Amino acid sequence: MADRFSEAAPPLTGPATHAFPINPADGTNFAEVTRAIYCGVAGDIVAIMLSGAVVTFANVASGTLLPLRATRVMAAGTTAGGLIGLV
């Protein structure tokens, strides 16, 4: 399949080119830093940002796309489900 943009570097605001399921874990970082996280089931998301800051996103609605550069989603405190990391 042809891809007219295969030679261009993807900007952070551009569409994702890869996705992976997020299984919240207190001690395991993602293989790749996200550019966004999709929330499939409403709840709280406790994320560790690329800067190292730990942030709780409270009451994230189902279907929300959070533009986050995150390295991990913590199991402790995360109640949201159906999380997908986009890179």
C-alpha positions, 0 to 999 in steps of 0.5 A, a space after each residue: 500500500 502506498 504511503 505518501 507520508 512515509 518519508 516525513 517525521 510524524 509531528 506530535 499533533 499528527 495522527 498516531 501510527 501505532 497503538 497498544 493496549 494499556 494494562 495498568 501496572 505500578 512497576 512497569 513502564 510502557 515500551 514506548 512513550 505515548 502521544 495520547 491515551 484513549 479511555 474506553 471505560 470511564 473512570 480515573 487514570 493515574 499516569 506517570 508523565 514523561 517528566 516523572 510527574 504523577 497525575 490523577 485524571 479524575 472522572 475521565 469520560 468513556 471515549 476520551 482521548 487524552 494527549 499525554 506523553 506518559 511512560 506508565 499508567 498505575 494500577 493503584 488508583 486507576 479505575 478507568 478501563 479499555 485504555 489504549 496507548 497511541 504513539 
